[in-house]
Amino acid sequence: MKRLAAIASMLVLAAAPAFAAGSKPANVIIPQNVQVGTTQLPAGSYKLEYTGTGASVQVTLTQAKKTIVTFAAKAVDQKNNPGVDVITNGKVTSLQAINLDKITFQVTDAPHSGQ
């Protein structure tokens, strides 16, 4: 019985990161100026953190510990080549997704400016 309890405890601890509502910060390079909702995001290096899972994720991009933008996104688990997906409509280039090694964040809502 003790052995079964020990195995169950190990499984719960091993599975906990998969269900975490937060993230370990990741560095993201945005190679060109992009629009995220109504916020103009300059090209540069950002720290990405997120909370939530699945279709209900809040992504925050910071620089020098200052929040630049927070936006709603859908998290999709998939292997990627890290980078960003953008779309240009006229003179406006909009951020569509941020691809990390094992997860993609698809922009779903207008952001909240951190400035």
Secondary structure, DSSP 8 states (H G I E B T S, - for coil): -HHHHHHHHHHHHHHGGGG-SS---EEEEE-S-EEETTEEE-SEEEEEEEEEETTEEEEEEEETTEEEEEEEEEEEE----SEEEEEEETTEEEEEEEE-SSEEEEE-S--EE--
